[in-house]
């Protein structure tokens, strides 16, 4: 398993890099066995797409005339990159005082990029060394062979090596992470020379699974001469001590990019500062409301980190994550954890087995003299709130729940939270409570428990099918009726008024504001992106108040994340409409009355038959954060229309196209001619039509049906004309 083996490869060659600050290569350059540089592209084919010829002008790309899209030579203007001074780039790089001392040490010992080698001799690259502790059996003592190791962070998993070999076979020229190595014979990178590389002994500090997989594949005849497998990109370090090399290996283990500003040693040092009071402690390193209080329990935990790289390093790695988590716990949760730890050390917990062995070697526990349960701390991490953690620890301390029971409860809560998140994202709700309000019959916790035993990487297929099928059904008090070929009319009973809607439902504005404010009447409202309101001269404060209450109720229930309201009124009405809308809707900060510039128009053209538009746009990133937002003015120029016989379809087409997207819901309130509904249907929107009077509803629906037939006929004629051409 740890056999290093001797592999045949090519001697690494020095790569000369010219610093181009306007074009940075995506992947590092690699040396092939023939000595020719090649790019470590991640594509799996050997075919290279043809590159267009670039003319003398660096900003132009000329497309050949043989391209299938056109028969002419087309010049595409390419955006020029700004000229950048290398000195400016160096000034924007992180300063040395920003980096931690350990990070600066890594940079000092790393061989410069100009001297990095893309190919190394596998026979000189040995497996690293450190005390190994099995992931499956963390309490098992290391073997004598493992004790001789110094720099191996974790045991190599044969299954992971086999999986990586399969990946390399499928993508041999893919881009893989660099392998950090250390030259143990050298004390300074100044001693490093290219000609001495074949005689150097290199030890890997990470990516050992990639090293092992490549080592085994090169023995295969198919990959013996493959430069992508025989040579791997490496980062060479020289002069690191054993402790620094271990820290670098752990840092690589936790982050493949190795770019953490907070390193392992920094985190251990900060742990010590938070656990016990030191003179000259930097209060800025502590969290909000955190107070450093001397405590024997904290001092004992601090003792675990006094010498993090001496003797048993592997235990330090395992315990550091748990101790770092403990430093961030609130005072009440930490105190309860201390109580549980003390009772655990005395063997007073429910279901705890008596043992004569020291608490240092108790399975599933951090090696602490007083026995803080490391496995328990691990279970308390993750997607759990502090009140839940406190409740679980309180049950354990009061001897009403065993540690194993706490593990099961915590795991159940985590998986339930994960399942709720998947459901919320699938149904496109802001919170799970909104989804539960809409679908209480299938999202109850009792009905979700059977899915907790499954792997919840994705939404369970059975639950997904049930949600999709349930969402497709009409809601309560809704009966679907077919009108025409595609238009669906649904009578919807809201309060005491029966209204008719196209596609969804209708809301009659003759209801009182108190009726609309009731949550039951808006329970089945789907939300919309655009609301079009056409007022009449008979509209008084009561109708406008009802409209404002309707918008306010929708806003309070967070049904609409961002929507636009367009109110069409006569020129004489605009001031009254604006006044009532701003007065009744407290969530509106500003309302605009937008009209075209009058300078180039005849003042006499502004008569009462001219229909200006009151436009408001409500935007809010987080609906649950409160009634904050703004109304934005429309940017279009054509907002004045003079049509005494009725507003045309193309006016509403302009509004619908500007403020909504295909398949969005559009609410149309009191559109007598049906022009807004026709425009929404024509542009592929779902239209919510509201009209309380039955005769007007029937007339509008007849007009819509005839209009759809006319549009379909025109489309058929246009298709026939194009086919004849």
WORA-V361151 format. One record per pair of residues at least 24 apart in sequence whose ideal C-beta (glycine too) atoms are under 6 Angstrom apart, sorted by the first residue. I is the first residue (numbers start at 1). J is the second residue. If there is no record, write none. Layout:
# WORA-V361151
[[I;J] [I;J]]
This chain:
# WORA-V361151
[[2;127] [4;126] [4;127] [5;215] [6;123] [7;122] [7;215] [7;218] [9;121] [9;122] [9;230] [9;231] [10;119] [11;198] [12;117] [12;119] [12;120] [12;197] [14;194] [21;84] [21;86] [22;81] [27;175] [28;233] [30;118] [31;118] [31;119] [32;227] [33;227] [40;175] [42;174] [42;175] [44;171] [100;263] [100;266] [102;263] [102;265] [105;244] [109;237] [109;238] [109;239] [109;240] [110;237] [111;189] [111;192] [111;236] [118;233] [119;231] [120;234] [121;198] [122;215] [124;201] [124;202] [125;202] [126;203] [128;152] [128;203] [128;204] [131;314] [133;314] [139;363] [150;242] [151;245] [151;249] [153;249] [153;250] [153;253] [156;208] [156;212] [160;209] [161;209] [161;212] [161;213] [164;209] [164;213] [165;213] [165;217] [172;226] [172;228] [173;228] [176;210] [177;207] [177;256] [178;233] [178;235] [179;204] [179;207] [179;211] [179;232] [179;234] [180;205] [180;206] [180;235] [180;252] [181;234] [181;236] [182;237] [182;240] [182;245] [183;238] [186;238] [187;239] [188;239] [189;238] [192;238] [205;248] [205;249] [206;249] [206;252] [243;309] [246;309] [246;313] [267;324] [268;305] [268;308] [271;305] [271;323] [271;324] [271;327] [272;302] [272;305] [274;327] [275;301] [275;302] [276;302] [297;338] [300;370] [315;367] [319;366] [322;374] [322;377] [325;381] [330;386] [332;390] [333;386] [333;389] [333;390] [336;390] [336;393] [337;393] [339;397] [340;393] [340;396] [340;397] [341;370] [341;372] [344;371] [344;373] [345;370] [345;371] [350;399] [350;402] [351;402] [376;403] [379;407] [379;410] [382;414] [383;414] [383;417] [415;452] [415;456] [418;456] [419;448] [419;456] [422;459] [426;459] [442;466] [475;524] [484;705] [484;708] [494;521] [497;692] [499;692] [500;697] [501;688] [501;689] [502;677] [502;687] [502;689] [503;686] [503;687] [504;688] [506;689] [506;690] [507;690] [508;692] [509;543] [509;546] [510;692] [513;545] [513;546] [513;549] [516;549] [516;550] [516;553] [517;549] [517;553] [522;553] [522;557] [525;559] [526;665] [527;559] [527;560] [528;665] [528;667] [529;563] [529;660] [529;664] [530;564] [530;659] [530;660] [530;666] [531;565] [531;667] [532;566] [532;668] [532;676] [533;567] [533;669] [534;568] [534;670] [534;671] [535;569] [544;580] [545;584] [548;584] [548;585] [551;585] [552;585] [555;587] [558;623] [558;624] [561;623] [562;619] [563;618] [564;617] [564;659] [565;616] [566;615] [566;655] [567;614] [568;611] [568;613] [570;608] [571;608] [571;610] [571;612] [572;608] [574;612] [577;614] [587;627] [589;630] [590;631] [591;616] [591;631] [592;633] [594;633] [594;634] [594;639] [595;639] [595;640] [596;639] [596;640] [609;642] [609;644] [610;640] [610;642] [611;641] [612;640] [613;639] [646;673] [647;675] [649;675] [649;678] [649;679] [652;676] [652;679] [653;679] [656;680] [656;683] [660;685] [674;700] [674;703] [674;704] [677;704] [678;707]]
